[in-house]
Amino acid sequence: MTPSASLLLLLLLGLSQALPLEDEAGQEEEDDTVDITTRILTSNNGTDEFLLEGDLLAPKTRNAMTCWSQSCQWKKGSNGLVTIPFTVSSEFTSWERQKIDYAMNAFQSRTCLRFVPRQDQYDYISIENKAGCYSSLGRTGGRQVLSLNRQGCLYNGIIQHEINHALGFQHEQTRSDRDSHVRINWQNINPQMAYNFYRQATNNLNTPYDYTSIMHYGKTAFSIQWGKDSITPIPNPNVQIGQRQGMSYWDIVRINALYGCQNISTKCSK
């Protein structure tokens, strides 16, 4: 092999190793057909935490499962940016940390949210490798655990799903107007799990119901039998729900509306 050919090979190899994240993350999502609900609920089978709707820590600082007041939103600075301090457990590898950073960057590039490594801030998100994928709803005060189990939660959409919970967003299928857009098949749901489908008094921020939201669970969530749908889109039952590739256009619009972001692009991730 000539010196020039060797140099070209080394340059190509270096380029392929320097830019793995976007390509590999996209390939991972494309090849994996398991919906977001199955991933999250399967991962959460091993947790001892009391979770509502599959992946929401039961609130300890407020009575209702709501977060639309200033008290549970992350604070905006005088520069118009919402700063969210965070820490990441040392149990995550460098590559796993890159996945988390990659998911966070989608918020930072399209909203006024900025995730910053915690220094001495009192309120912060602690991203940990616990048994399951779950988060509290909105800012709770102090150290706030966001669990991303290394074995089942480190998918781009799941990371963004849990971060959205931490920002104050609930599941799409429990929003106040959901009965006009999906049918809950109660007969296919374990009665002990029925509370996971109760409608919530959500502030929908003047946005339409979004089947493509990263916050929408799949058709078989909490189903008592394989192949039995617990959620059916209406009027078209064939509409896809439960994707986990990344935030939709309306997911981003809602973040910007809730946090009062100005002049921010709402281009969705693909």
Beta strands, then each sheet from edge to edge (+ up, - down):
strand 1: 51-52
strand 2: 56-57
strand 3: 82-88
strand 4: 113-117
strand 5: 124-128
strand 6: 133-135
strand 7: 143-148
strand 8: 182-184
strand 9: 231-233
sheet 1: 1+ 2-
sheet 2: 4+ 3+ 5+ 7+ 6-
sheet 3: 8+ 9-
end
